[in-house]
Amino acid sequence: MVLKDIVTIVDLSGSQPAAKYAIDLAVNNDAHVTGLAVAFEPVVPAFAAAPMPVDYLQAAHEQAVGAAKDAQKSFDELARVAAVKTESRVADVLTGGPLEGLLRHCRTTDLVVIGQENPDALEPMRELLIETVLFESGVPVLIVPYIGVAQSEAKNVVIGWDGSSTATRAIHAALPLLDKAEKITVLVVEKNVNEDSQPGAEIATYLARHDLDVTIDVITNPQTGIADTLLNYVSDNGNDLVVMGGYGHSRMREFLFGGATREILKAMTVPVLMAH
């Protein structure tokens, strides 16, 4: 796979860590990057005792579109300075409503880049946006920490491997990034390991056939949960990218992340590339 087309969801405020990461990825891979700013339209409650004033609705609409266009301009300037192949768009989303309109922008790209939810500067529906794009776009998602990162070229990558189809898809999506890495570790966390087995050997062989130098690290009987084990490993080993499958299922359009996935996305300090 060659990384040639990237979509990034632009933050409505702040230093734009996800947009900067996406633009750097585009520069390093000679790719095209699209900045997608979201205008969150106001909701008109069906149960309201009286109709919402037209002036209020118009003002709220103009505020939402204005915020999105300001974010779009911020992205355009970052892209201009980087001299990257680019375009930008505004997507209208009803606050709390369906995201199909946004998904249409995400389904025809190689990778979607989005920022982690920032507890100090909350964005509308950020967690739902991440979950929806991950589970419904059919495209891998790279989540960037809200604190930002020093550089987009990952040199020390850890792959969370459990043999699942989601982890496999994440690895396939990450191949263009893995190709530029200096160190790749396949991390296997298991409670019970058969002495005759070689956890991670098959995926390491697959990656080796792509001329990648891979090390396998197996953690048995961890004293903490999967998420904490992986996060601690990243902290101890200086990894700058995590590649893993995203787990969850939908019910009544409410997404329930697997426990490890949700915990990692809340406490991550380095970018995480996920696929479902």
N, C-alpha and C positions, 0 to 999 in steps of 0.2 A: 504494500500500500504506500502511496505517496501522498503527503499532506499538501493539498493544493487549494483547499477552500475552507475557510474558518468563519464561523459566526460568533460574535460575542455580544452578550446582553449587557448594555451599558448601564452603569450605576447612575442614579438620578442626582447624586452629589458625591463629594469626597474626591479622593486622589486617583480614582479609576484604576485600581490594581489589576482587575480582570482585563480591561481594555488594553492596558499597557502590555500585559503578558501575551494577549492574543496578537497584538501588533508585532511584538518581538518574534513570536512564533512565525508569523507571516514573513517577516524579513529574513529569518534564518532558513526558511523552507521555500522561499520564492513563491509564496502563496498569496491568494487574495483573501482579504479580511473584510467582513461586513459588520458594521456596528448597528445593533438593533436597540433603539431606545423605546421604552414602553410608556405609553400614556394610559394611566389608570383612570378610567372614566368613573364618575360617581354612580353609586347605586341609588335607585329610587325605590324605597320600601313599598311593597304592595299593600302592607297593612297600615300605612300611614293614615292618621285620622283625617288629614286634609292634604290636598295636592301640594307637592313641593313647589315653592315659588320658581317661576321660570327664570327670574334673574339669578337666583341662587344656583340653579342647574347650569345656566350658561357660564357663570363665573367659575364654577367648579370644573366645567369642561375646559375652559380657557386656561385655567391654572394647570390642569393635568397635561394638556398639549404643550403649554409653555415650558413646563419642567422637562418634558421629553425632548423638546427642541433644543433646550439649553444643554442637555446631556449629549444630544446629537452633535452640537457644535463643539463640545469638549472633545468628543471622539474624533471629529473631523480634523481638529487642530493637531491632536496627537498623531494621527495618521499622516497628516501633511508634513510634519517635522520628520517623521520616519521615512518619508518618500516611499510608501508602500502602496501596492495595488489595493484599492479600497472603494467602498461605497457605504452609505449609511441610510437607515430607514427608521420610520416611526411606526410602531404597531399599537393599535388601540385595543385595550383590554378592559372589560367591565370588572371593576374591583370585586373580587370574590366570585366572579363568574367563570365560564368555560375559557379554556386557553387554546382552542383549536386554531384561532387566527394567528396566534404567536407560533404555534407548532408548524404551521405552513412555511414559515421562514427558516425553520430549523431542520426540516427533513431533507433538504437538498444541499447538504454540506458534509464535509468530512469530520468536523469536530465543532462542538459548541463549548464556548468558554464563558463561565459565569462566576461571579464573586460569591464567596461564602457570606452567609448572613452576618452582619455586623451588629452586635448587641447594643453598641453605642450610637448607631445611626441606622435604624431599622428601615428597610425598604419594603414597600407593599408586596405582600405575597411571595417574598423571596424564597422561603423554604418550599412553598408549593410550586414555584417556578422550577426550582432544581429538580424536585421529584417528578414533575410532569414531563419535563424535557428528557430526563433520564429514562423514564418508563414508557413514554409514548412517542418519542420522536424517532426511535430506531437508530439514533446517532450517538456515539460516545460523548461523554460530557467531562470536561476538565474544570474542576472547581478550584479557584484561586483564593488563598487566605485573605481575609480583609486587611490584615496587617501588611500585605504586599510581599514581594520577593525581590531579591537582588538581581536575578537574571532569569531568563526564560529557558535557557539551554540547560536541561537537567544532565548533570554529570554523574550523579550517584543515585541510581534508581533502585527501589525495592518493589518487587512484585509479590502481592499477597496471593498465594496459590493454594487452592483447595480442590483442584480438579474439576470444578464446575464449569458449565457452559458460559456463565456470565464472566468468570475469570478469564476464560479462553477468549471471549469477544474483546475484553479489555486489552489483553496482550496483543491481539491482532491490530486493534486500533492504535496501540502505542508503538508499533514497530518503527514508524518514522522518527519518533523521539528516542527510542532505544538505540537506533543506529548511530546517534550522536553521543551516546553516553560512554563514559570511561569505565564505569563500574556498574554491573547489574547483579542484583541478588534476588534469587527466588526464595522467598520466605515461606516455610511450611510450619504451621502451628497444629500440633496433634496431641491428643491426650494419650492415645495408645499407639505405639509404633511397632509394627511387626519387625523383628530383627532381620528377617530375610528381605524386607522391602527396601526400596530406595525412593523415599518420598521426593517428588519434584524432578526425578531423573528424566522422565519422558519430555516434560516441557523444556527442561534445560537442553536436552538433545535437539529439540525442535529449534530453539533459539540459536544454538550453535550452528545449525545448518544455514542460518541467516548471517553467519560470520560474526556472531555476538559472543563475547566472552562472559560467561555466566558462572556465578557461584551459588551453591545451594546451602541454605542455612535452615536447620530444623530445630524448632523449639518444642520440647515435649513437656507435657504436664505443666503448663504455665500457671503461675500463682495468681494471675489476674485474668479477666475476660479477654476475648479476642481483640477488641478495640484497644484496650489499654496495652495489651502485649505489643500490638503493631505500633501504636503511638510511642511507646517506650523504646522500641527498637529504632524507630526513626530518630528519636532524640539522641540515643546512644551512638548511632552510626553515621550521623550527619547526612542522611539521605535528603535529596532535594526534589524528589517526585515519588509518589506512591501510585502504583497501578493495581487495580483490584476490581472485582465484580461488584455490582450494586444489587442489593437484595431487597425485595419488597413485593407487595401485591396491592391491587386496587380493589376498593369496595365502596360502592356508591360514590365514586370519584373522590374518595378520601384515601390518601396514600399512607400506608404504614411501612416505614422503612424497617428492615431487619435491624435488630438492636445494635449490632456492630457498625453497620453503615451509618446509622443516625449519630452514634457517639463519635465516630471518626469525623464526620462532617461538622460537628459542633466544636471539637477540640483540635482539629487539624492545624498545623503550623507550616505545612508545605503543600504545594499543589497535589491534588488527587485526581487521577484519571479513572473514570468509572464507565462501565458499559453494563447493559442489562439484557 
